[in-house]
Amino acid sequence: MDRIKELATDINQKRHVFLEDSIRSRDWQTLMSMVDTKNKVFLICENIPTQWPRPNNIEVINIHYWAWKTSKWMRDKMRDRSFTKMFKRSSETIQNDFFFTLGNDKDRDRLLMVKYLSDTGLIQGARFSSPNIGKIDLPQDPELYDPALGEPVTATRLETEILPYSRIRDDESNTDTIVSASRSSGFHLVLDNEFSQERCGNVNEKPLWPSLAQTPAYWITSDHVSDQLRRWGFDCLNQEPAPHGLWPRVKHHARNIWHLKQIQRSKPWQQKWQDLQGGLIENNRQALLSLHDRISEDVEQQLNSKEFSW
């Protein structure tokens, strides 16, 4: 709440305000209710949904800074002659069912997703990097856990596998490691931050990695992020929208992951399935190549249409 009050004060006193936070819709409504200035204010944000209400004098400019920055070096990497292009995926080089990274042990949504994959055995055959998950507070599922126990769920202790947790920061320095791990897996599981939350959902580097690796992607992210990615031309293996709520989403994604694992049980079936993903992979590769310029052009159009000035 202190942060909301601080932002409201800035909006009421300044002409330009930077909002880098990933904000919940209800917090946004609270923030807008505290705006009492009649002056025109430019609110420069990462990715505030256009349908979120605001006073007429509040002009929102979405700059998608992290996606813009990441797509620049990824595009340059793809254009580098030393970067190996993947024109056809062979089942003979696929050693793992799927690949994902978890680099934050504070995000309850992702911790719960990984724990559920572990509890159900779906994580077997995956290549992943994760911090050790100890005893943490997680919401209890009455179908799996006895709520009468009154104790926090003790998560399965997942020892770091394949990729050391200390090295798997999702940034440019790990390009070769992440691309190699992704390419040796049947699909790339994008495990995004707070995927069940009604936040504005800043688009970060996570959903862009599969396009660089040229691997089919399955998104576990918020509706807002997936909608934005599709507006930019990206697509994924998800066939239907996830339900609302953390547990329903976790189970929905787990069922889909189970299905994708079954497809890869035999090499002939796996090869046929990978061949069918060629169009999706090429589509996402082209979307990534054009993303940096697309965001730049979009920001320029916003500035012009809203008569931005310092």
C-alpha positions in Angstrom: 0.0 0.0 0.0 2.9 2.3 0.7 4.1 1.9 -2.9 0.6 2.7 -4.2 0.5 5.9 -2.1 4.0 6.8 -3.4 2.9 6.4 -7.0 -0.3 8.3 -6.5 1.7 11.2 -5.0 4.1 11.2 -8.0 1.2 11.2 -10.4 -0.5 14.1 -8.7 2.6 16.2 -8.6 4.6 15.3 -11.7 4.1 15.3 -15.5 6.0 12.1 -16.2 5.9 9.0 -13.9 7.7 5.7 -14.5 5.9 2.6 -13.3 8.1 -0.5 -13.7 6.2 -2.6 -11.2 4.1 -5.6 -12.2 0.9 -4.4 -10.6 -2.4 -6.3 -9.8 -5.6 -5.1 -11.3 -7.1 -4.3 -7.9 -4.0 -2.3 -6.9 -4.3 -0.4 -10.2 -7.9 0.5 -9.4 -6.8 1.7 -6.0 -4.1 3.8 -7.5 -6.4 5.4 -10.1 -8.9 6.2 -7.3 -6.2 8.2 -5.6 -5.5 10.4 -8.6 -6.9 13.9 -8.2 -4.8 16.0 -10.6 -6.5 17.5 -13.6 -3.2 17.9 -15.5 -2.2 15.6 -18.3 0.2 13.0 -16.9 2.2 10.5 -18.9 2.5 7.2 -17.1 5.4 5.2 -18.7 4.9 1.5 -17.9 6.1 -1.9 -18.9 2.7 -3.3 -20.0 -0.6 -2.0 -18.5 -3.7 -3.5 -20.2 -5.5 -1.1 -22.4 -8.9 -2.1 -20.8 -7.8 -1.2 -17.3 -9.8 2.0 -16.5 -8.0 5.3 -15.9 -8.9 9.1 -15.8 -8.9 10.7 -19.2 -5.9 12.9 -18.3 -3.7 9.8 -17.6 -1.9 8.7 -20.7 -0.3 5.3 -20.4 2.6 4.5 -22.6 3.7 0.8 -22.6 7.4 0.4 -23.5 7.9 -3.3 -22.9 11.5 -2.6 -21.9 12.6 -6.1 -20.9 11.2 -7.7 -24.1 12.7 -4.9 -26.2 16.1 -5.3 -24.6 16.1 -9.1 -24.6 14.9 -9.4 -28.2 17.7 -7.1 -29.4 20.5 -9.4 -28.2 18.6 -12.5 -29.2 18.1 -11.2 -32.7 21.8 -10.3 -33.0 22.6 -13.8 -31.7 20.4 -15.4 -34.3 22.0 -13.4 -37.1 25.5 -14.4 -36.0 27.1 -16.8 -38.4 28.5 -18.9 -35.5 25.0 -19.5 -34.1 23.8 -23.0 -35.2 20.4 -22.8 -36.9 18.0 -25.7 -36.2 16.1 -26.4 -39.5 14.8 -29.8 -38.5 14.5 -31.4 -35.1 15.5 -35.0 -35.0 14.1 -37.4 -32.3 17.6 -39.0 -32.1 19.0 -35.8 -30.5 16.1 -35.4 -28.0 17.1 -36.9 -24.7 14.5 -35.3 -22.3 10.8 -34.9 -22.3 10.9 -31.2 -21.6 13.1 -28.4 -20.2 12.5 -25.6 -17.7 14.3 -23.3 -15.3 13.2 -22.0 -11.9 15.5 -19.4 -10.5 13.3 -17.8 -7.8 12.5 -19.7 -4.6 10.0 -16.9 -3.5 7.4 -17.3 -6.2 4.6 -19.5 -4.7 3.0 -20.2 -8.1 6.1 -21.6 -9.7 7.1 -23.5 -6.6 3.7 -25.2 -6.4 3.8 -26.1 -10.1 7.2 -27.7 -9.7 6.1 -29.5 -6.5 3.0 -30.9 -8.3 5.1 -32.1 -11.2 7.3 -33.8 -8.7 4.5 -35.3 -6.7 2.8 -36.8 -9.7 6.0 -38.1 -11.3 5.7 -35.8 -14.3 9.0 -34.3 -13.6 10.7 -37.6 -14.4 12.4 -37.4 -17.7 12.6 -33.6 -17.6 15.8 -31.5 -17.7 15.6 -28.6 -15.3 17.3 -26.3 -13.0 15.8 -25.5 -9.6 16.8 -24.4 -6.2 16.3 -26.9 -3.4 12.6 -26.6 -2.3 12.4 -27.2 1.4 9.4 -26.7 3.8 7.4 -23.8 2.4 3.9 -22.6 2.8 1.8 -23.7 -0.1 -2.0 -23.7 -0.5 -3.4 -27.1 0.3 -5.3 -29.2 -2.2 -8.1 -31.1 -0.5 -7.8 -33.8 -3.2 -4.2 -34.4 -2.3 -3.6 -33.3 1.2 -5.6 -33.5 4.4 -6.5 -29.9 5.4 -7.2 -31.1 9.0 -3.4 -31.5 9.5 -3.1 -27.8 9.7 0.5 -27.9 8.7 2.2 -26.4 5.7 2.8 -28.7 2.8 6.3 -30.1 2.9 7.5 -29.8 -0.6 9.6 -32.6 -2.2 13.2 -31.7 -1.9 14.4 -31.3 -5.4 18.1 -31.5 -5.8 19.5 -29.3 -8.6 19.7 -31.4 -11.7 21.8 -31.1 -14.8 22.1 -27.3 -14.7 23.4 -25.8 -11.4 20.9 -23.4 -9.9 23.7 -20.9 -9.3 24.5 -20.7 -13.0 21.0 -20.7 -14.5 20.2 -17.0 -14.4 18.2 -16.4 -17.5 20.4 -13.9 -19.2 22.7 -13.6 -22.1 25.7 -15.2 -20.4 23.9 -18.5 -20.3 22.8 -18.6 -24.0 24.8 -21.7 -25.0 23.7 -23.6 -21.9 20.0 -22.8 -22.2 19.8 -23.3 -25.9 21.6 -26.6 -25.8 19.3 -27.9 -22.9 16.2 -26.7 -24.7 17.2 -28.3 -28.0 17.9 -31.7 -26.4 14.3 -31.7 -25.0 11.0 -32.5 -26.5 9.5 -29.1 -25.7 10.5 -26.0 -23.7 8.3 -25.3 -20.6 8.0 -21.6 -20.0 7.4 -21.3 -16.3 6.6 -17.7 -15.8 6.3 -15.5 -12.6 3.1 -15.5 -10.7 1.2 -17.1 -13.5 -2.1 -17.3 -11.6 -2.1 -13.7 -10.6 -4.2 -10.9 -12.1 -1.2 -8.8 -12.6 -0.3 -6.7 -15.7 2.3 -9.3 -16.4 5.5 -7.8 -17.8 6.8 -9.8 -20.7 10.3 -10.9 -19.7 13.0 -13.1 -21.3 11.4 -16.5 -20.3 8.9 -16.9 -23.2 11.5 -15.7 -25.8 14.1 -18.4 -25.0 12.2 -21.2 -27.0 12.1 -19.0 -30.1 15.9 -18.5 -29.9 16.5 -22.2 -29.4 13.9 -23.1 -32.1 12.1 -25.5 -29.7 8.3 -25.8 -29.4 7.1 -23.9 -26.4 4.4 -24.6 -23.8 3.5 -21.5 -21.8 2.6 -21.5 -18.1 2.0 -17.8 -17.8 -0.8 -15.3 -17.1 -3.5 -14.6 -19.6 -2.3 -11.1 -20.1 1.2 -12.2 -21.0 0.0 -14.9 -23.4 -2.4 -12.4 -25.0 0.5 -9.9 -25.5 2.8 -12.6 -27.0 0.1 -13.6 -29.5 -0.4 -9.9 -30.5 3.3 -9.9 -31.3 2.9 -13.0 -33.5 4.1 -15.8 -31.1 2.3 -19.1 -30.6 2.6 -22.1 -28.4 1.5 -25.7 -27.8 -1.3 -24.7 -25.4 -4.6 -25.6 -27.1 -7.0 -24.0 -24.7 -7.0 -21.2 -22.1 -6.2 -22.2 -18.5 -8.9 -21.8 -15.9 -8.8 -19.2 -13.2 -7.3 -19.9 -9.8 -4.0 -21.3 -8.8 -4.9 -25.0 -8.2 -7.1 -25.3 -11.3 -4.3 -23.8 -13.3 -1.7 -26.1 -11.9 -3.8 -29.2 -12.6 -4.7 -28.0 -16.1 -1.1 -27.5 -17.0 -0.1 -30.9 -15.5 -2.7 -32.7 -17.6 -1.4 -31.0 -20.7 2.2 -31.8 -19.8 1.2 -35.5 -19.3 -0.3 -35.5 -22.8 2.8 -34.0 -24.4 5.0 -36.6 -22.6 2.8 -39.5 -23.9 3.4 -38.3 -27.5 7.1 -38.8 -27.0 7.0 -42.3 -25.7 8.2 -43.8 -29.0 10.8 -42.4 -31.3 8.7 -42.7 -34.5 5.8 -40.9 -32.9 8.1 -38.3 -31.4 9.6 -37.6 -34.8 6.2 -37.2 -36.5 5.1 -34.9 -33.7 8.3 -32.8 -34.0 7.9 -32.5 -37.7 4.4 -31.1 -37.2 5.9 -28.4 -35.0 8.1 -27.0 -37.8 5.6 -24.3 -38.7 5.2 -23.2 -35.1 8.9 -23.0 -34.6 9.5 -21.0 -37.7 6.7 -18.7 -36.9 8.1 -17.9 -33.5 11.6 -17.5 -34.9 10.4 -14.9 -37.3 8.4 -13.2 -34.5 11.5 -13.0 -32.4 13.6 -11.6 -35.3 11.1 -8.7 -35.8 10.2 -8.1 -32.1 12.8 -5.4 -31.2 11.8 -3.2 -34.2 8.1 -3.9 -33.7 8.2 -2.7 -30.1 10.3 0.4 -31.1 7.7 1.3 -33.8 4.8 0.7 -31.4 6.3 3.0 -28.7 6.9 5.7 -31.3 3.3 5.5 -32.5 2.1 5.8 -28.9 4.3 8.8 -28.3 3.0 10.5 -31.5 -0.7 9.6 -31.0 -0.7 10.9 -27.4 1.3 14.0 -28.2 4.0 13.1 -25.8 6.4 15.9 -24.6 8.8 16.4 -21.8 
